[in-house]
């Protein structure tokens, strides 16, 4: 394959700018950019970065809030041959220092209100000024005229969510990300006529690489929000400025629980994408009942594969609401046993992948890389069942399966049962140490209204086999989760281990 813009991340924007230069690419707050203006800003920012003394291959941290500046910073790194390292803007202290240090970032792009969280000695560059204006140097800096990166060069270190262990930096090349964009466009029916709103953190791979960059590739008009604010989203939909939205199940649950969800005119919403964690079937049924014309897409994957690996389309939801779909364009998937042997359809095993979208391994972690990549296949850590038609249904994360009395219990099935009770707003099921059961199936619940532990235990026993039903219910005000919506079950296990 020929190296150059055709297989680089910044080449995605370059081609759209040449094809539709005057079309609006991005709206953020009171600013908007045409494709030509955005491409020019990226070139100026790329030169500004290189003029700080950075060389191709240097790692650049990105520790900022959602903004047009954040997007420009990412694309400028790509154009200048730098390796972008997105960092969760909620991290502080040791968690923040770990990613900056482990990646070897020599510069961190940041926002003024976050810069103070970084350790002394870390070199920073402001993404935007305190008054939210973009770097004034972009107006005076010439456009980048240096060498272009190659498809096989690293574009980004995507750090895993760290829900079960310390985050690992998945090494993503330009070519892998561009191929993932093609997979997303094909599987999710993305088109230039869509009006997507991007409200999840751009540091997260799903919002950036499954939606924003693929939508820039097809030439759509995009709105970037600071956060998934329901009022803003509903206003945009009612005004005809947004017709497609991606959100994790936790956000969709929050939207559907709002009183005005039943009264606002959301008929203009055409495409609903969900992912990052499993959507409880009862919640999906409630959403479809309220918005029967809305097309739902289940987006499944993980950081190491760019992150989209499977999709369940709107028509496929009719008979397989609990499925995550079938592999996308450039992904091959199997279900295997502990020895790596493929199991028969209908049998449970771990999903493994082989794909040009896959990362090159984990940054500076050879042992973890060797453990994850075996015999040419990547071990995902997801337990699933594949049916004869090629559809995959995820049972659980390998590390979230509960060993109760020697019998393995999938937390997802228990959670789905709990969600059928009207008193459950959110639920997470974990295993806690127990002398009798090894691990006791335990439900951690955010209640809606008045509901007791006895009620939920009785409800679960009606829906589940006795060994799957929770032994306890613990009530909390909210469930811990990362910015992508994944519930941090590791945190729950640590918190309630002695409860």
Protein Blocks (a to p, Z undefined) as FASTA:
>chain_A
ZZdjklcfklmmmmmmmmmmmbcfbdchjbccdfklmmmmmmmmmmmmmmnopaehiacd
ddddddfklmmmmmmmmmnopacddddfkbgcjllmmmmmmnopabdcddfklmmmpcgh
iacddfbdfkopacfklmmpccdfbdcddfkbcfbdcddehlmbccddddddfklmmmmm
mmmmmmnopafkbccddfbdfkbmklmmmmmmmmmmnopacdddfbdcfklmmmmmmnop
acbdcddfklmmmmmmpmklmmmccklpmbdcdehiacdfklmmmmmmmmmmbccddddd
dfknopafbdcdfklmmmmmmbgbjadfklccddddfkopacdehiacddddddfkbcfb
jehilklmmmmpgghiacehpacdddfkopacdfbdfklpcceehiacdfklmmmmmmmp
mklmbdcddddddfklopacddddddehjddfklmmmmmmmmpcfklpcfbdcddfbdcd
dfkopacfklmmmmmmmZZ
